[in-house]
């Protein structure tokens, strides 16, 4: 017989998250991962088997201990720890109306504070590094052409890896104005313009794979074996594969994720003078404050702004020391 926790968790993930809130499959999967870890922690640390885990076992003390386990034993980052806490807090917020008799317990868990973390620097590739990475696939092979198109599309659109994985043929428009329709967080869709070179690669790729034929509108754009869409892990593997092949030792030895290509695109747009509101719309940020990290992080843009501000005020032209009469008088009289 299912425990009250098992029943509540199933309803939370299905009826509430998927039904009422309309969360995406990736969001639900992230929440599920949190509870898988929590269930395993109760089994291993509290000797409570999954089949006997009940709502009474879950309190602020247990959740706090679980969060410490994530950081100390699993070596999770503060960001990951806070994400796990957010998933549990969401469950507890929902449980307040489902189990009002234990409302104080749920509120104690909701009150567990997130950990502050230093704001990390925005990691990104230089323009030359991005160009070098995108040039690595061997375009004389079928797989190389696929990978070249995938990397170009990921960079050009600034897409999240999940957005690229979910891309289907109907989301690509190659006629002018060429664009890709990306569905991001909260199931919000945005239209991102495509560069001419990316359009050329996509047109050739779709034709080669017969994806431009009728009836293929809902077929994944990028797929692997058995024509199944590439997973996020598969896309990350492709990036690491070509990164390791680059002749740039800094690039080859760096830790690169698909999100770094997204950061790189945003930084390159900002340093090229594209206004932040446009970058926000391309990336699909909810507010401009999120996009402002690229303005804070761009050393090159700051240098250019300072040069423009001081132009004509500070000069570097100095006379030869032996032609400076004032300096010679001063040296003579010392």
C-alpha positions in Angstrom: 0.0 0.0 0.0 1.4 3.4 -0.9 2.4 5.7 1.9 0.9 9.2 2.3 4.2 10.7 1.1 4.1 8.6 -2.1 0.5 9.6 -2.8 1.2 13.3 -2.1 4.4 13.3 -4.2 2.7 11.7 -7.2 -0.1 14.3 -7.1 2.4 17.1 -6.7 4.4 16.0 -9.8 1.4 15.2 -12.0 -1.8 17.0 -11.0 -0.1 20.1 -9.6 3.2 20.7 -11.6 2.1 19.2 -14.9 -1.6 19.9 -14.6 -2.3 23.2 -12.8 1.1 24.9 -13.3 1.8 23.5 -16.7 5.5 23.1 -16.0 7.7 21.7 -18.8 9.0 18.1 -18.7 12.5 19.4 -17.9 11.2 21.3 -14.9 9.3 18.3 -13.6 12.4 16.1 -14.2 14.5 18.5 -12.1 11.9 18.3 -9.3 11.9 14.5 -9.5 15.6 14.4 -9.3 15.5 16.3 -6.0 13.0 13.9 -4.5 15.0 10.9 -5.7 18.0 12.2 -3.8 15.9 12.9 -0.7 14.4 9.4 -0.7 17.8 7.9 -1.1 19.1 10.0 1.7 16.4 8.8 4.1 17.2 5.2 3.1 20.9 5.5 3.6 21.2 7.9 6.5 17.9 7.4 8.4 17.3 3.7 7.6 13.9 4.5 6.2 13.2 2.4 3.2 11.3 4.1 0.3 8.2 2.0 0.9 7.9 3.3 4.4 8.8 6.9 4.0 5.9 9.0 5.3 5.1 12.7 5.5 5.8 12.6 9.3 9.5 11.8 8.5 9.9 15.1 6.6 10.6 18.1 8.8 12.9 21.1 8.9 15.6 19.1 10.7 15.7 16.3 8.1 15.7 18.8 5.2 18.5 20.8 6.7 20.5 17.6 7.2 19.8 16.6 3.6 21.0 19.9 2.3 24.2 19.6 4.3 24.7 16.1 2.8 24.4 17.6 -0.7 27.2 20.0 -0.1 29.5 18.1 2.2 29.2 14.5 0.9 28.1 15.0 -2.8 30.2 18.2 -3.1 27.3 20.1 -4.7 27.6 23.8 -5.3 25.7 26.4 -3.3 23.6 27.0 -6.4 22.6 23.3 -6.7 21.9 23.2 -3.0 19.6 26.2 -3.3 17.8 24.6 -6.4 17.1 21.4 -4.4 15.8 23.5 -1.5 13.5 25.5 -3.9 12.0 22.2 -5.2 11.3 21.0 -1.6 9.9 24.4 -0.6 7.5 24.3 -3.6 6.3 20.9 -2.4 5.8 22.2 1.1 4.0 25.3 -0.1 1.5 23.1 -1.9 1.2 20.7 1.1 0.0 23.6 3.3 -3.4 23.4 1.7 -3.3 19.6 1.3 -2.3 18.9 4.9 -3.3 21.9 7.0 -2.9 19.9 10.3 0.9 20.0 9.8 1.0 23.6 8.4 3.5 24.7 11.0 5.9 21.9 10.0 5.6 22.9 6.3 6.2 26.5 7.1 9.3 25.6 9.1 10.7 24.0 6.0 9.7 26.9 3.8 11.6 29.2 6.2 14.9 27.4 5.7 17.1 30.2 4.2 18.9 29.9 0.9 22.7 30.2 1.1 24.3 33.3 -0.2 26.9 32.7 -2.8 29.5 34.9 -4.5 28.3 36.2 -7.8 30.4 34.2 -10.3 32.1 35.7 -13.2 30.3 35.1 -16.5 32.4 32.5 -18.3 32.5 32.9 -22.0 34.6 32.2 -25.1 36.3 35.0 -27.0 35.1 35.6 -30.6 38.2 33.7 -31.9 37.7 30.8 -29.6 34.0 30.5 -30.6 35.0 30.6 -34.3 37.6 28.0 -33.7 35.2 25.6 -31.9 32.6 25.9 -34.5 35.1 25.1 -37.3 36.2 21.8 -35.8 33.5 19.4 -37.2 34.7 17.7 -40.4 32.1 18.9 -42.9 33.1 16.2 -45.5 31.2 13.6 -43.4 27.5 13.3 -42.7 28.0 13.4 -38.9 30.4 16.3 -39.1 27.9 18.3 -41.1 25.2 17.6 -38.5 27.5 18.6 -35.7 28.6 21.8 -37.5 25.0 22.8 -38.0 24.1 22.0 -34.4 27.0 24.0 -33.0 26.2 27.0 -35.3 22.5 26.9 -34.4 23.2 26.7 -30.6 25.6 29.6 -30.7 23.7 31.7 -33.2 20.4 31.5 -31.3 21.8 31.7 -27.8 19.5 28.8 -27.0 19.4 26.9 -23.8 20.5 23.3 -24.4 16.9 22.0 -23.6 15.5 24.5 -26.1 17.8 23.1 -28.8 17.0 19.5 -27.9 13.3 20.3 -28.2 13.6 22.0 -31.6 11.4 20.5 -34.3 11.4 21.2 -38.0 8.3 23.5 -37.8 10.3 25.8 -35.5 12.8 26.7 -38.2 11.9 29.3 -40.8 14.5 29.7 -43.6 12.6 32.2 -45.7 13.3 35.9 -45.1 13.2 36.9 -42.3 14.9 33.7 -41.2 14.3 32.7 -37.6 14.0 30.0 -35.0 11.1 29.6 -32.6 12.4 28.6 -29.2 10.2 27.5 -26.3 11.9 28.3 -23.0 11.1 28.6 -19.3 7.4 28.8 -18.5 6.6 27.5 -22.0 7.2 31.0 -23.4 8.0 31.1 -27.1 10.4 33.6 -28.6 11.5 34.2 -32.2 15.2 34.5 -32.7 16.7 35.8 -36.0 19.2 33.5 -37.8 22.4 34.6 -39.4 22.9 34.0 -43.1 25.6 31.4 -42.6 23.5 29.5 -40.1 20.6 29.5 -42.6 22.8 28.0 -45.3 23.9 25.2 -43.0 20.4 24.5 -41.8 19.0 24.5 -45.4 21.6 22.0 -46.5 21.2 19.9 -43.4 17.4 19.7 -43.6 17.7 18.8 -47.3 20.3 16.1 -46.7 18.2 14.4 -44.0 14.9 14.8 -46.0 13.5 16.9 -43.2 12.3 19.6 -45.6 9.8 17.1 -47.1 6.0 17.2 -46.2 5.0 15.5 -43.0 8.3 16.2 -41.2 7.1 19.3 -39.3 7.2 17.6 -35.9 10.4 15.7 -36.4 13.3 16.7 -34.2 15.8 18.9 -36.0 18.8 17.2 -34.3 18.6 13.5 -33.6 20.8 10.5 -33.1 20.3 6.8 -33.4 16.8 5.5 -34.2 15.9 9.1 -35.1 15.4 10.0 -31.4 16.1 13.6 -30.5 19.4 14.3 -29.0 19.4 14.6 -25.2 21.0 17.5 -23.3 23.8 15.1 -22.3 24.3 14.1 -25.9 24.7 17.8 -27.0 27.1 18.5 -24.2 29.2 15.4 -25.3 29.4 16.8 -28.8 30.7 20.1 -27.6 33.3 18.5 -25.4 34.4 16.3 -28.3 35.2 19.2 -30.5 36.6 21.3 -27.7 39.2 18.7 -27.1 40.2 18.8 -30.7 41.0 22.5 -30.9 44.7 23.6 -31.1 44.1 26.3 -28.5 45.4 24.8 -25.2 43.3 27.2 -23.1 40.1 26.2 -25.0 40.9 22.5 -25.1 41.5 22.4 -21.4 38.6 24.5 -20.3 35.4 23.2 -18.8 32.8 24.1 -21.5 29.1 23.4 -21.2 26.3 24.3 -23.7 25.4 27.2 -21.5 28.8 28.8 -22.0 28.0 29.1 -25.7 24.8 31.0 -24.7 26.9 33.3 -22.5 29.4 33.8 -25.3 26.7 34.8 -27.8 25.3 37.3 -25.4 28.7 38.8 -24.5 29.6 39.0 -28.2 26.4 40.8 -28.9 26.9 43.3 -26.1 30.5 44.0 -27.1 29.3 44.6 -30.6 27.0 47.4 -29.3 23.7 45.5 -29.4 21.4 47.1 -26.7 20.6 45.1 -23.7 16.8 44.9 -24.3 17.5 43.2 -27.7 19.8 40.7 -26.0 17.2 40.1 -23.3 14.6 39.2 -26.0 17.0 36.9 -27.8 17.9 35.0 -24.6 14.3 34.9 -23.3 15.1 36.5 -20.0 12.1 37.5 -17.9 13.6 40.9 -16.9 16.5 43.2 -17.9 18.2 42.7 -14.6 19.2 39.2 -15.6 20.7 40.4 -18.9 22.7 43.1 -17.1 25.3 40.5 -16.0 26.8 40.8 -19.4 27.2 44.6 -19.0 28.9 44.1 -15.6 31.2 41.4 -16.9 32.3 42.9 -20.2 35.9 44.2 -19.6 36.3 45.0 -23.3 33.1 47.1 -23.4 34.3 49.0 -20.2 37.7 49.7 -21.9 36.0 51.1 -25.0 33.7 53.2 -22.9 36.6 54.7 -21.0 38.5 55.3 -24.1 35.6 57.2 -25.6 35.0 59.2 -22.4 38.7 60.3 -22.1 39.3 60.8 -25.8 41.4 64.0 -26.3 41.8 64.6 -22.6 44.6 62.2 -21.7 47.4 62.1 -24.3 50.5 60.0 -24.5 52.8 62.3 -26.5 55.8 63.3 -24.3 58.9 65.2 -25.3 62.3 63.6 -25.3 63.7 64.0 -21.8 66.9 65.7 -23.1 64.7 68.3 -24.9 62.7 69.2 -21.8 64.3 72.4 -20.5 62.3 72.3 -17.2 63.5 68.8 -16.5 67.2 69.7 -17.4 67.1 72.7 -15.1 65.7 70.6 -12.3 68.4 67.9 -12.7 71.2 70.5 -12.9 70.1 72.2 -9.7 69.7 69.0 -7.6 
